[in-house]
Amino acid sequence: MGFPVLMGVLKEERDDVEMVRGALETLVSALTPIDHAKGPTNEVQPALMNTDLLSRESESISLLLSLLSEEDFYVRYYTLQILTALLTNSPNRLQEAILSIPRGITRLMDMLMDREVIRNEALLLLTYLTREAEEIQKIVVFEGAFEKIFSIMKEEGGSDGGVVVQDCLELLNNLLRSNASNQVLLRETIGFDPLISILKLRGSSYSFTQQKTINLLSALETINLLMMGGSEADPQKDSNKITNKTVLAQKKLLDHLLMLGVESQWAPIALRCSALRCIGDLVAGHSKNLDALSSKVLGEERQVEPALNSILRIILRTSSMQEFIAADHVFKNFCEKNTDGQAMLASTLIPHPNSMTDASLEEDVNMSFGSMLLHGLALSESDGDLETCCRAASVITHILKDNSQCKEKVLQIELEAPMPSLGAPELLLHRIVRYLAVVSSMKTKDGKPGYSYVQPIILKLLITWLADCPNAVQCFLDSRPHLTYLLELVSSTSSTVCVRGLAAVLLGECVIYNKSSENGKDGFTIADAISQKIGLTSYFLKFDEMQRSFIFSSVKPAQSHKPLTRSTTASMAEIEDVDENDLTDQKNEDHPILTSVFDAQFVNFVKGLEVNIREKIVDVYSRPKSDVAVVPAELEQKGGESDKEYIKRLKAFVETQCSEIQKLLGRNATLAEDLARTGHSHPELMAGSGSDRVQVETLRRDLQEASQRVEMLKAEKAKIESEALMYQNLAGKLESDLKSLSDAYNSLEQTNIHLEKEAKTLKSGGTSTSPDMEAIKAEAREEAQKESEAELNDLLVCLGQEQSKVEKLSARLSELGEDVDKLLEGIGDDMALPEDEDEED
């Protein structure tokens, strides 16, 4: 009832400013939710109903937009508040309405140059309006949004400004998100300088208020959007991404990011993590930026060190899991397809000359990158903390990934024994395997198995290292307990599904990348050990369980962060370190950190390995090795060889062949036992066993043959049925012929009677000399009889032939199991009458 009256006031009483103000205030109140105690969920919400009613009328929106050109401050202010309320509750409807009104967005953009309060309201309105409306984004940019946004931010004091700066950055992010053309426009008109200047820290105190942190996080989100280059579907995306990264690096972005993420250790954790992720994204796939990062040094005067060393120290020292993941992201992107960078880092992996176990973590300032990394590994031994070891292992994984030269080089590294009494140095690979075993026996303070993420991360390193590196496989198998431990780990019930699956993959690598011919260490021996200790079915089942686990099934190609808005940054708690927030609530026995460490690339790599392992192990059993090359020359007596020597050589040859046969028999017996055991314990898995497959194949073949026979019989039956039908038709024809013959006979009889009558009349008249009627009659009868007998003889011959055919067909149909009587039922029933007539005749 009220809306038409109020809209009438706005339309017709424009000159009465007080009345227009009053009407607008009433509308604001009608669209504002009432904040009293929450009632039932199905309670009617009047504010929502009112916004819905008002936004339906595009004339109302047009009328409200026209009020923005009024001189009165309150009229403009209330109008913007009403539009914001409408947009919050009915965004699509309002976006369509504003687009349909000429100069609608232009009027809103003009409000950005108005007084502060109006400007802030207009900014908020445009932020809502541009969230997902591409058309509006284009018009807003065309109307000079970039210049106005940066002008307001500069006026407000950059990152030190209030919530207005946050709103400006949110609007800017809406315009750049997944929009390559807008990114190009920003780069080629205003440039990235004003954006990068927001990240510059001013003053010596470097105090980080909550609002400043949010502003900096929003600016880092803008940087991140530029480094993404646009939407996935955009063909310009890749070239735009590279250009943006190049320009950002030229503007010294890396220095600001290193200041925020690495040097400002007093900055909030969320800010440091975001800056580190940006560093990782800035160097990813960009050779110049990779070189810039590797040559960058931090610090002042004498206390300078390479930036990569500083980032490594964060990984080894930080108490925050999120910061470790963010810093690890830098090394992951630095090493990805960067063989020179990997070789450079690997070349520094030399144990520190001083006793590494005695040196504390604080004394690593003057160490090289590699020494610090190995120091981190060795520290774990002395203080029983395998956290540092696990983090160092993650960095080594990136250095070795897809780089055979680095794998071979790192294989030679030896570490000091933890205690001099233990003797010789220990190979790095052996030390890492030992930590893998040690961690399973460690407990947390609560007495529960600790470090649920350490084992998977160390296993990831070993899987990466052994992949396509036979020497690493050989080194791993040089210590016999390694294989025994790995077999136990695969079948361990106390380990998580993920650990058992990764251990199974590592074991499989020992088969597929094994080039050893040494007895006891070759691929065949490993395959036998798997079969005997675990059982092949159980072993392959570990892969399936791992693929179904939370970590492998929930992996996403790229982790996208939620856009920062006023609602998501309402409380500082939301941008603090989210170490183990609600992540542990998931019904998942693995640590949440693993979803970050096990990215899509590693998961796909493991899936590919799994296929190769299955094929190789099947190959081992289907085509066993031959220890002896059977060459015909060996079976012949050599020249000058005595009979005794020849017999002795043949005997040795036969003994070798016998031992090989014994091995094969043993392997096959083990397989048979495994299959039998599987059959009893897992009936549902029987379909996968070898003997069953043979049985199924035989049954399938039998079924195929039977179905072919049935098809043949069906065809034969159809042929016989068609023949029977043909003969049935022929019998019908003969029956009709017989009937016509009978009719002819009857007519002849009638004629005969007629002639007799005529003869009698003539005789009684006596007027003419009558012929001998009896003689004529006898002659006619004789002639008719001869004619009918000839026809009957022909008919009987035909019927005799047909009878013999029918008898043969009946016998054949009986053989095929057809009921002949039933098939011929009804044939010839109506033939009885003519036959009777024949008999009478």
Disulfide bonds with the S-S distance in Angstrom:
none
